[in-house]
Amino acid sequence: MQITITRGAGVAGTVTTGLLVLLTAVPAGAAATSPAPAVTAPATSVTLPAPTGYQPVGTVSLHLVDRGRPDPWAPTDAEAKALLEGQKITGVPSEAVSGTRTHAVSGARPAGRRGTLPLVVLSPGFTMSRTSLTALAEELASRGYVVAGIDHVHESYGTTLPGGRFARCVACKELEADPMTGGAKVVRGRQADVSFVLDRLLGRHPVWKGARLIDPSRVGMAGHSIGGASTSWTMVKDRRVRAGVNMDGTSFVPVPEQGLKRPFMLMGAGDEHEPGGKDTTWGRDWARMTGWKRWITLEGGDHGSFTDYAMMTKQSARELEVTRAYVAAFMDRHLRGDDEQLLDGPSETYPEVKFREVSPHACRPGRPTPTSSMSRSQAPSPQHHHPHRRGRWRIPGRQCQRRPCEGEP
């Protein structure tokens, strides 16, 4: 899997730089399937909307290999040749994708204070690369997050590996033959991918020199399509992920009957993901989510509305603006404890967003109530403005306390 780590750092009273880091991690035995094709200069290009945060964003590249886990999609030569011959990309010219203009600077130096930055993992849709979520990644980085975007090798139409190798989609054939069984296999594999990346970033010997800036108690995840489906399963299997967003993804692996207690948001497009819609997996999992939760839909949207590709197919940045606003508000509330009223109900700014369901809890995580007094010894440090596990919050300049929601750990 290929990983982009995007980060932006914000420390009270100072101006710092952002960093976007690329990591490539593949299971042992991941095969090179063909040389990388030549790319011609595009006649026209698309410019993604600029991030709205106050931090600049940069990029660095690393390479990781998980030697403790076999590649579940490693093909034989015959299978690989047959599959590659059948792959076609239609709808969007390749030049438009490769020529997209972003806002990250290569080689940025990590900045910030040790253990202060929240981390968000992004997992793309099936057959898509991690670059499909670049606008969202840059937005979060500009707001002071570390963002790790993952390319899952052999699950996208193409992944460029070191040495000029080019890995094609081997999983496509299995999902075409049996979508539910193949989808479940992908979801479980992606959970292992994400846990592996967290191990390498948050462990004793992290692979990225800026990893010590991450606060390991504030990790979130968001995914599009099967990446969104993988988010809930990752949260079930890996308690390090504290909050999650599913953007229009069918849940191939159900949330267990014992439930998911941590915050989760379902963000769908069109009629399919409305309550009682064609995708019944959302209603099933919604009933098993016992913590803070939201179910919202984008009226007039489609499956690609949450990706950068909406810029190319609709020549509009509106749907990206909606996606960035609501995902950022969710992460701000649950990883930082910010008061984000955008998640409380319909907004005049985004009238196309419909609130289909809300959690029944009366309390409101992210809206702490200031305590009546605070001694000098209790004064919070400015860099620690995140929720603590026992309902305590630290926000620059004040100390707050809230009543934990029903079902919260």
C-alpha positions as CSV (number, residue, x, y, z in Angstrom):
1,M,0.0,0.0,0.0
2,Q,1.2,3.5,-0.7
3,I,0.8,6.0,2.0
4,T,0.7,9.8,1.9
5,I,1.2,11.4,5.2
6,T,-0.1,15.0,5.2
7,R,0.5,17.2,8.2
8,G,0.1,20.8,9.3
9,A,1.3,22.0,12.7
10,G,-0.3,24.7,14.8
11,V,1.2,25.9,18.1
12,A,-0.3,28.8,20.0
13,G,1.5,32.1,19.3
14,T,3.7,30.8,16.5
15,V,3.6,30.2,12.8
16,T,4.7,26.8,11.6
17,T,5.0,24.9,8.4
18,G,2.9,21.9,7.2
19,L,4.3,18.6,5.9
20,L,2.8,16.1,3.4
21,V,4.8,12.8,3.6
22,L,4.5,10.0,1.1
23,L,5.1,6.4,2.4
24,T,4.9,3.3,0.3
25,A,4.2,0.1,2.2
26,V,3.6,-3.2,0.4
27,P,3.1,-6.7,1.8
28,A,6.0,-9.0,1.3
29,G,5.9,-10.6,-2.1
30,A,3.9,-7.8,-3.8
31,A,4.8,-8.3,-7.4
32,A,5.8,-5.9,-10.1
33,T,3.4,-6.5,-12.9
34,S,4.5,-4.2,-15.7
35,P,6.7,-1.1,-16.4
36,A,5.2,2.2,-15.5
37,P,3.6,3.8,-18.6
38,A,4.9,7.0,-20.1
39,V,2.9,10.1,-19.3
40,T,2.4,12.8,-21.8
41,A,2.1,16.5,-20.9
42,P,-1.6,17.4,-20.4
43,A,-3.2,20.0,-22.7
44,T,-5.2,21.3,-19.8
45,S,-5.1,20.7,-16.0
46,V,-7.3,20.9,-13.0
47,T,-6.4,23.0,-10.0
48,L,-7.8,21.6,-6.7
49,P,-9.4,24.2,-4.3
50,A,-6.9,25.7,-2.0
51,P,-7.0,24.6,1.6
52,T,-8.7,27.0,4.0
53,G,-6.5,26.4,7.0
54,Y,-3.7,28.7,8.1
55,Q,-0.8,26.2,7.7
56,P,1.1,25.5,4.5
57,V,1.5,21.9,3.3
58,G,4.5,20.0,2.0
59,T,5.5,16.5,0.8
60,V,8.2,13.9,1.5
61,S,8.5,10.3,0.3
62,L,9.4,7.0,2.1
63,H,9.0,3.3,1.4
64,L,7.7,0.6,3.7
65,V,7.4,-3.2,3.4
66,D,5.3,-5.4,5.7
67,R,7.4,-8.6,5.7
68,G,5.3,-10.2,8.4
69,R,2.2,-10.5,6.1
70,P,1.8,-12.1,2.7
71,D,0.2,-10.1,-0.1
72,P,-3.4,-11.4,-0.4
73,W,-3.5,-10.3,-4.0
74,A,-0.2,-11.6,-5.3
75,P,-1.0,-13.2,-8.8
76,T,0.6,-15.8,-10.9
77,D,2.1,-14.6,-14.2
78,A,-0.9,-16.0,-16.2
79,E,-3.4,-14.4,-13.9
80,A,-1.6,-11.1,-14.0
81,K,-1.4,-11.0,-17.8
82,A,-5.1,-11.9,-18.2
83,L,-6.2,-9.3,-15.7
84,L,-4.0,-6.5,-17.1
85,E,-5.2,-7.0,-20.6
86,G,-8.8,-6.5,-19.4
87,Q,-8.2,-3.2,-17.5
88,K,-9.4,0.0,-19.0
89,I,-9.8,3.5,-17.5
90,T,-12.7,5.5,-19.1
91,G,-14.5,8.7,-18.5
92,V,-11.6,11.0,-17.5
93,P,-8.4,11.5,-19.7
94,S,-5.3,10.4,-17.9
95,E,-3.6,13.7,-18.7
96,A,-6.3,15.5,-16.6
97,V,-5.5,13.3,-13.6
98,S,-1.7,13.5,-13.9
99,G,-1.7,17.2,-14.5
100,T,-3.8,18.1,-11.5
101,R,-2.3,21.0,-9.5
102,T,-2.1,20.7,-5.8
103,H,-0.9,22.9,-3.0
104,A,1.8,20.9,-1.3
105,V,5.5,21.7,-1.3
106,S,8.0,18.9,-1.7
107,G,10.6,18.3,1.0
108,A,8.9,20.3,3.8
109,R,10.6,20.0,7.2
110,P,8.4,18.7,10.1
111,A,7.3,21.3,12.5
112,G,5.4,21.4,15.8
113,R,5.8,20.2,19.4
114,R,6.2,16.6,20.4
115,G,2.9,14.7,21.0
116,T,0.6,17.5,20.1
117,L,-0.8,16.8,16.6
118,P,-3.9,14.6,15.8
119,L,-3.5,12.0,13.0
120,V,-6.2,11.2,10.4
121,V,-5.9,8.2,8.1
122,L,-7.5,8.3,4.7
123,S,-8.4,5.2,2.6
124,P,-9.6,5.7,-1.0
125,G,-12.3,3.9,-2.9
126,F,-11.8,0.6,-4.7
127,T,-9.7,0.9,-7.9
128,M,-8.8,4.5,-6.9
129,S,-5.5,5.8,-5.7
130,R,-4.9,7.8,-2.5
131,T,-4.5,10.9,-4.8
132,S,-8.3,10.8,-5.2
133,L,-8.6,12.3,-1.7
134,T,-5.8,14.9,-2.1
135,A,-8.1,18.0,-1.6
136,L,-9.4,16.6,1.7
137,A,-5.9,15.6,2.9
138,E,-4.5,19.1,2.1
139,E,-7.5,20.7,3.9
140,L,-6.9,18.7,7.1
141,A,-3.2,19.3,6.9
142,S,-3.7,23.1,6.6
143,R,-5.8,22.9,9.8
144,G,-3.0,21.3,11.8
145,Y,-3.5,17.6,11.3
146,V,-1.1,14.8,10.3
147,V,-2.9,13.0,7.4
148,A,-1.9,9.5,6.2
149,G,-3.4,8.6,2.9
150,I,-3.0,5.0,1.8
151,D,-2.6,3.3,-1.6
152,H,-3.5,-0.3,-1.2
153,V,-1.4,-2.3,-3.7
154,H,-3.3,-4.5,-6.2
155,E,-6.6,-2.8,-5.3
156,S,-6.3,0.2,-7.6
157,Y,-6.0,0.4,-11.4
158,G,-2.3,1.2,-10.9
159,T,0.3,1.8,-8.1
160,T,3.8,3.0,-9.0
161,L,6.4,1.2,-6.8
162,P,10.1,2.0,-6.4
163,G,12.4,1.0,-9.3
164,G,9.8,1.9,-12.0
165,R,7.5,-1.0,-11.2
166,F,3.8,-0.6,-11.8
167,A,1.3,-2.8,-9.9
168,R,-2.1,-3.3,-11.4
169,C,-5.5,-4.2,-9.9
170,V,-5.5,-7.9,-9.1
171,A,-8.4,-7.7,-6.6
172,C,-10.7,-6.4,-9.4
173,K,-11.4,-9.8,-10.9
174,E,-12.4,-11.4,-7.5
175,L,-14.8,-8.5,-6.7
176,E,-16.4,-8.7,-10.1
177,A,-17.0,-12.5,-9.6
178,D,-18.4,-12.1,-6.0
179,P,-18.7,-8.5,-4.8
180,M,-19.7,-9.4,-1.2
181,T,-17.1,-12.0,-0.5
182,G,-14.4,-10.0,-2.4
183,G,-15.4,-6.8,-0.7
184,A,-15.1,-8.4,2.8
185,K,-11.6,-9.6,1.9
186,V,-10.6,-6.1,0.8
187,V,-12.1,-4.6,4.0
188,R,-10.2,-7.0,6.3
189,G,-7.0,-6.5,4.3
190,R,-7.3,-2.7,4.6
191,Q,-7.8,-3.0,8.3
192,A,-4.4,-4.8,8.5
193,D,-2.9,-2.2,6.3
194,V,-4.0,0.7,8.5
195,S,-2.9,-1.1,11.7
196,F,0.5,-1.7,10.1
197,V,0.9,1.9,9.2
198,L,-0.1,3.0,12.8
199,D,2.5,0.5,14.1
200,R,5.2,2.1,12.0
201,L,4.2,5.6,12.8
202,L,3.4,5.3,16.5
203,G,5.7,2.5,17.6
204,R,9.1,2.8,19.4
205,H,11.0,3.2,16.2
206,P,8.9,5.2,13.8
207,V,9.8,5.4,10.1
208,W,9.0,9.1,9.8
209,K,11.3,11.6,11.5
210,G,8.2,13.8,12.4
211,A,6.2,10.9,13.9
212,R,7.0,12.1,17.5
213,L,4.8,15.1,16.8
214,I,1.7,12.9,16.7
215,D,-0.5,12.5,19.7
216,P,-1.3,8.7,19.6
217,S,-4.4,9.2,21.7
218,R,-6.0,11.3,18.9
219,V,-6.2,9.2,15.8
220,G,-9.2,9.3,13.3
221,M,-9.9,7.7,10.0
222,A,-12.1,8.5,7.0
223,G,-12.6,6.6,3.8
224,H,-14.4,6.7,0.5
225,S,-16.5,3.8,-0.8
226,I,-14.8,0.6,0.3
227,G,-12.3,2.8,2.2
228,G,-15.3,4.0,4.2
229,A,-16.5,0.5,4.8
230,S,-13.0,-0.4,6.1
231,T,-13.1,2.5,8.6
232,S,-15.8,1.0,10.8
233,W,-14.1,-2.4,10.7
234,T,-10.7,-0.9,11.5
235,M,-12.3,0.8,14.5
236,V,-13.7,-2.5,15.7
237,K,-10.3,-4.2,15.4
238,D,-7.9,-1.3,16.4
239,R,-8.9,0.8,19.4
240,R,-6.2,3.4,18.5
241,V,-8.7,4.8,15.9
242,R,-10.9,7.0,18.0
243,A,-13.4,8.4,15.4
244,G,-14.4,7.5,11.9
245,V,-16.2,8.6,8.7
246,N,-17.7,6.4,6.0
247,M,-18.2,8.4,2.7
248,D,-20.7,6.4,0.6
249,G,-19.3,3.0,1.2
250,T,-21.3,-0.3,1.4
251,S,-20.4,-2.1,4.7
252,F,-19.2,-5.5,3.5
253,V,-18.2,-6.5,7.0
254,P,-20.9,-5.7,9.6
255,V,-20.3,-4.0,12.9
256,P,-20.5,-6.7,15.5
257,E,-23.7,-7.1,17.5
258,Q,-21.9,-5.8,20.6
259,G,-21.7,-2.5,18.8
260,L,-19.2,0.3,18.1
261,K,-19.0,2.9,20.9
262,R,-16.7,5.5,19.4
263,P,-17.9,8.4,17.3
264,F,-18.9,7.7,13.7
265,M,-20.4,9.6,10.8
266,L,-22.1,8.1,7.7
267,M,-21.9,10.6,4.8
268,G,-23.7,9.4,1.7
269,A,-24.8,10.6,-1.7
270,G,-28.2,10.4,-3.4
271,D,-31.1,8.1,-2.6
272,E,-29.1,4.9,-2.1
273,H,-27.8,5.8,1.3
274,E,-30.9,7.4,2.7
275,P,-32.6,5.5,5.6
276,G,-34.5,2.7,3.9
277,G,-32.5,3.1,0.7
278,K,-31.1,0.5,-1.6
279,D,-28.0,-0.1,0.6
280,T,-29.4,-1.8,3.7
281,T,-26.0,-2.3,5.3
282,W,-26.1,1.3,6.6
283,G,-29.3,0.8,8.6
284,R,-27.9,-2.5,10.0
285,D,-24.7,-0.9,11.2
286,W,-26.4,2.3,12.3
287,A,-28.4,0.4,14.8
288,R,-25.2,-1.1,16.3
289,M,-23.4,2.2,16.7
290,T,-24.0,3.1,20.4
291,G,-21.8,6.2,20.7
292,W,-22.0,9.7,19.1
293,K,-23.2,9.3,15.5
294,R,-24.5,11.2,12.5
295,W,-26.1,10.1,9.2
296,I,-26.1,12.8,6.5
297,T,-26.6,12.7,2.8
298,L,-25.5,15.1,-0.1
299,E,-28.6,15.9,-2.1
300,G,-27.9,15.7,-5.9
301,G,-24.5,14.0,-5.2
302,D,-23.1,10.7,-6.6
303,H,-20.5,8.2,-5.6
304,G,-17.6,10.3,-6.8
305,S,-18.8,13.5,-5.1
306,F,-16.5,13.0,-2.1
307,T,-13.3,12.7,-4.3
308,D,-11.2,15.1,-6.4
309,Y,-12.7,13.5,-9.5
310,A,-15.8,15.6,-9.0
311,M,-13.7,18.6,-10.2
312,M,-13.1,16.8,-13.5
313,T,-16.6,15.3,-14.1
314,K,-18.6,18.3,-12.9
315,Q,-16.2,21.2,-13.3
316,S,-17.2,22.4,-9.9
317,A,-15.5,22.5,-6.5
318,R,-18.7,22.7,-4.5
319,E,-19.0,19.0,-3.6
320,L,-15.3,19.0,-2.4
321,E,-16.1,22.1,-0.3
322,V,-19.0,20.3,1.4
323,T,-16.9,17.1,2.0
324,R,-14.0,19.1,3.4
325,A,-16.2,21.1,5.7
326,Y,-18.1,18.2,7.3
327,V,-15.1,15.8,7.6
328,A,-13.0,18.6,9.2
329,A,-15.8,19.6,11.5
330,F,-16.2,15.9,12.6
331,M,-12.5,15.5,13.3
332,D,-12.3,18.9,15.0
333,R,-15.1,17.9,17.4
334,H,-13.8,14.4,18.2
335,L,-10.1,14.7,18.1
336,R,-9.8,18.3,19.4
337,G,-12.9,18.9,21.4
338,D,-13.9,22.0,19.4
339,D,-17.4,23.3,19.4
340,E,-18.5,22.5,15.8
341,Q,-22.2,23.5,15.4
342,L,-22.1,22.4,11.7
343,L,-22.8,18.9,12.9
344,D,-25.8,19.8,15.0
345,G,-28.3,20.1,12.1
346,P,-29.1,21.7,8.7
347,S,-26.9,24.6,7.6
348,E,-27.8,27.7,5.5
349,T,-24.3,27.5,4.1
350,Y,-24.7,23.9,2.9
351,P,-28.4,23.5,2.2
352,E,-27.8,20.4,0.1
353,V,-26.7,18.4,3.2
354,K,-29.6,16.6,4.8
355,F,-29.5,15.2,8.3
356,R,-31.2,11.8,8.1
357,E,-30.5,10.5,11.6
358,V,-28.9,11.9,14.8
359,S,-27.8,10.0,17.9
360,P,-30.3,10.1,20.8
361,H,-27.8,11.2,23.3
362,A,-28.6,14.5,25.1
363,C,-25.0,15.3,25.8
364,R,-22.8,16.9,23.1
365,P,-19.2,15.7,22.8
366,G,-17.1,18.6,21.6
367,R,-19.1,21.2,23.6
368,P,-17.5,21.1,27.0
369,T,-18.8,23.3,29.9
370,P,-16.2,25.5,31.7
371,T,-15.6,24.5,35.3
372,S,-16.3,27.1,37.9
373,S,-12.8,27.3,39.2
374,M,-9.3,26.3,38.4
375,S,-6.2,26.2,40.6
376,R,-2.7,27.1,39.3
377,S,-1.7,23.5,39.4
378,Q,-4.6,22.6,37.2
379,A,-3.9,25.1,34.5
380,P,-3.7,23.3,31.1
381,S,-0.7,23.5,28.8
382,P,-1.6,25.3,25.5
383,Q,-0.5,22.4,23.4
384,H,-2.8,19.9,25.1
385,H,-6.2,20.9,23.8
386,H,-7.7,17.4,23.4
387,P,-10.2,15.3,25.2
388,H,-8.9,13.0,27.9
389,R,-10.4,9.6,28.4
390,R,-12.2,10.4,31.7
391,G,-14.3,13.3,30.4
392,R,-11.7,16.0,31.0
393,W,-10.9,18.6,28.3
394,R,-7.9,20.9,28.0
395,I,-8.4,24.0,25.8
396,P,-5.9,26.9,25.6
397,G,-6.7,29.4,28.3
398,R,-9.3,27.5,30.2
399,Q,-10.1,24.1,31.6
400,C,-13.4,22.4,30.9
401,Q,-15.3,19.4,32.0
402,R,-18.1,17.5,30.3
403,R,-20.4,14.6,31.1
404,P,-19.3,11.6,28.9
405,C,-22.0,10.4,26.4
406,E,-23.8,7.1,26.9
407,G,-21.7,4.4,25.4
408,E,-18.4,6.3,25.4
409,P,-15.4,4.3,26.6
